[in-house]
Each structure stands twice: as C-alpha cells, then as structure tokens.
Amino acid sequence: MLTLGTRVPLATWPTPVEPAPRLARALGLQPDDLLVKRDDLTGLGGGGNKVRKLEWTVGAALDRGAHTLVTAGAPQSNHARLTAAAAARTGLAAVLVFPGYPDDAPAAGNLVLDALLGARIVWAGDVDHDGLIATAATVAAAPGHALVPFGGSSPTGALGYREAGFELRDQISDLDTVVVALGSGGTMAGLVSALGPASVLGVDSGAVDDPHDVVAGLLDELPAPAGGGELRIRRDQVGDGYATQTDAVARAMLLAARTEGLVLDPVYTGRALAGLVAALADGTIRPGRRTVLLHSGGLPGLFGHPRALVRAAASGPGCPAPTL
Ligand SMILES: *Cc1c(COP(=O)(O)O)cnc(C)c1O
C-alpha cells in the first residue's frame, strides 16, 4: 500500500461547484440536475486538474531533495505546463520533454506558457510514447532530478483526486455521477477510490491504449473504494484518436459556451461533455439525478489547437443552439 508523503499546497481548496441550469435544459435535464465542478479554477499557472496531483508528486520530489522536476508529454500538455508552474512556485527548476522538433510545434497555447514559466524544453525527436518516456527517464537520472510521471498519474498523484472525491461528496451530498475526461487515468482512479466505481463515468480521450487497464492498475495501489462494481468508461468520443476533433465535441463546446459562458477544450473537457450527452441518450445517465461535470481545465490547450476553436464556433454568432 502507498505510504503518504508530504503534500505541498499549490492552490486554494475547495474549488467551486456551480449550477448550469441553461446547459441542463438544453440537454433535456431539469435545471438543477447538472452541476459543474470547477477544477479549471485551481489557480496555479492557468489552472486545471494536474494541480491536485502535483501537490503530492512535487511533495515526493521535495522529500527526496530534488532541485529539478522532469516530465514528458505532448507539446500542448497541460500537465507539463502545470509542472513548470509548480516548479516555479516551489523554487525548483523544470525540464519538459516533448516529442518532435522545435520547428514542428506552433508557438501557441501551453508551449508559450511553458516558456513564460521558465521551463527548459528538451525535444526528443522522432520517438513513440515509449521512446519519449525513455528520454525523460534519461534526463531525470541526473543527480537532483525527479521524474514526475506522464500526466502526473502515479498512485501518489492520484491521491489528489481521491481528496477531490471527498471534497465533492462534502459539497454535493446527493451526487449520482461525476463525469470526467480520461487521459492518463489518475483523475478517474482517484475519484473512484473516494466515491466508488458506480459514481464515476470516465470519457476516454484516446491518450492511452487501454484506459481500463491503466485506471484499474492505479486503483490496485490506492485505498479500496466503498462499493464494488465495474469501472464505467466510455470510448465512443475518441474519434480518430487523441487530440483529433469530432463533431460531437465541437457541438458540446459550442453548447457549453453559448448556454453558460463555460469554455471547454477540444481534447478533454469537450469530450467529457460529449460523453455526458451520449450517456443521456443511452440512458446510463438519467434526469432527476444529480450529475456533475468535472471541468478539469485545458483552456490554454484550446489556444494550442486554433482550428478546433474555429470549428466549434463555425456556426457563427447568434445561431440557434445545435440539436444534439
Ligand atoms: C490531463 C487532463 C485530463 C485527464 O486527466 P488524467 O488524470 O490524465 O486522466 C482531463 N482534462 C484536462 C484538461 C487535462 O489536462
């Protein structure tokens, strides 16, 4: 079982829970059936779900006497950006390892913030996922360097979302289902550890090959959840793969923006809402129960995928809400 290390406070908790009555109505729900947990408002470095995991993974790095955090991800990784911010906040250096070459990636979105936050970027060249992780491990082997796992999703990182699950339970006593985007798995695993598998719906973003395996593997190392049952994971919003765009996600982003002024991103939170819409259509989420959409952040990523932004807005100002 996991031993608890030090938790470094990086943000102000709890994050707010907000009603979304106009979005609820547009989805065919009662106005108070739907709430949004604003984990995009975690403050540090532009905010997002990775802050909760970093409180624990940075704590572990400091416990080991590290002076430099190393992590890997895509050039538009929210996790990499927030690792750079957490390093700045705690007086550490950050090295971010990305695939490809500097000229391939547009200087936009998270990549601009990484530079602003003072991170050093290592371009790993033509590598697959395993090659990327291997490059990061080599960089992190230097003295005083600590590797923060891909997406922050180690059992230690997932503890942040176990706490978030308890926070949510305190805020919403009649919670039925929390809907969350699933990337590297730590967010869903932590929530399931706190709330049980029946209360969490993960919407896969296509970031890992076998999300079920990844979440189950993390759960093996975490305190066992109350209540049994199968993990609830939808894989129907992946489309052509991670960071590709689907019409369902564009419609979901447009609907959230125009009913609630709520900005979602095309890779994660847009997929989470599109998955919620699909779950309503097939009856796995039902009206009259309290459903929570976890807004996990990702706004800088939206500006790193400008075509997605244009696509979501393509129907022009003042258009009627799309039929879903
Ligand atoms: C990383 C990320 C997720 C997915 O979280 P995991 O713990 O990696 O599954 C969801 N939303 C946003 C905005 C993210 O950056």
The ligand as an SDF file (V2000), in Angstrom:
LIG
                    3D

 15 15  0  0  0  0  0  0  0  0999 V2000
   -4.7910   15.6560  -18.1980 C   0  0  0  0  0  0  0  0  0  0  0  0
   -6.1460   16.2010  -18.3530 C   0  0  0  0  0  0  0  0  0  0  0  0
   -7.2780   15.3860  -18.1610 C   0  0  0  0  0  0  0  0  0  0  0  0
   -7.1990   13.9160  -17.8880 C   0  0  0  0  0  0  0  0  0  0  0  0
   -6.7080   13.6190  -16.6090 O   0  0  0  0  0  0  0  0  0  0  0  0
   -5.9240   12.2750  -16.3620 P   0  0  0  0  0  0  0  0  0  0  0  0
   -5.7110   12.2190  -14.9270 O   0  0  0  0  0  0  0  0  0  0  0  0
   -4.6530   12.3560  -17.1530 O   0  0  0  0  0  0  0  0  0  0  0  0
   -6.7610   11.1360  -16.8580 O   0  0  0  0  0  0  0  0  0  0  0  0
   -8.5220   15.9690  -18.2540 C   0  0  0  0  0  0  0  0  0  0  0  0
   -8.6530   17.2820  -18.5610 N   0  0  0  0  0  0  0  0  0  0  0  0
   -7.5890   18.0720  -18.7600 C   0  0  0  0  0  0  0  0  0  0  0  0
   -7.8370   19.4890  -19.1190 C   0  0  0  0  0  0  0  0  0  0  0  0
   -6.3080   17.5730  -18.6640 C   0  0  0  0  0  0  0  0  0  0  0  0
   -5.2550   18.3730  -18.8780 O   0  0  0  0  0  0  0  0  0  0  0  0
  1  2  1  0
  2  3  1  0
  2 14  2  0
  3  4  1  0
  3 10  2  0
  4  5  1  0
  5  6  1  0
  6  7  2  0
  6  8  1  0
  6  9  1  0
 10 11  1  0
 11 12  2  0
 12 13  1  0
 12 14  1  0
 14 15  1  0
M  END
$$$$
